[in-house]
Amino acid sequence: MDIKFNSQEELFTRVKPALNAKLQELHRLGFSYVTINDIWNYLVENNWKNGKDLTLSDIVSNIIHVDNNKLDEYIKGKITKKRRSEDYKEDLI
């Protein structure tokens, strides 16, 4: 039985329990700043960007087994990029 999703939001809602489980694990390990959206965005940008014919079980497995250190690097990179952008904007004022 193939499950089809009409939007990314619909898929997000369906896998939210897996995202919550991963988030709880990360918080227990000291990654308290991580959000569900961080996990989701990391996987969308790094694992699923060119994915075709992904099954729901593949997606849930990716969520549960995401590399915590790579996710951490991704988040810190986004934070650094945002800060640099904000600093640049302040320099223009």
Buried (B, 14 or more C-beta within 10 A) or exposed (E): EEEEBEEEEEBBEBBBEBBEEBBEBBEEEEBEEBEBEBBBBBBBEBBBEEEEEEEBEEBBEBBEEBEBEEBBEBBEEBEEEEEEEEEEEEEEE
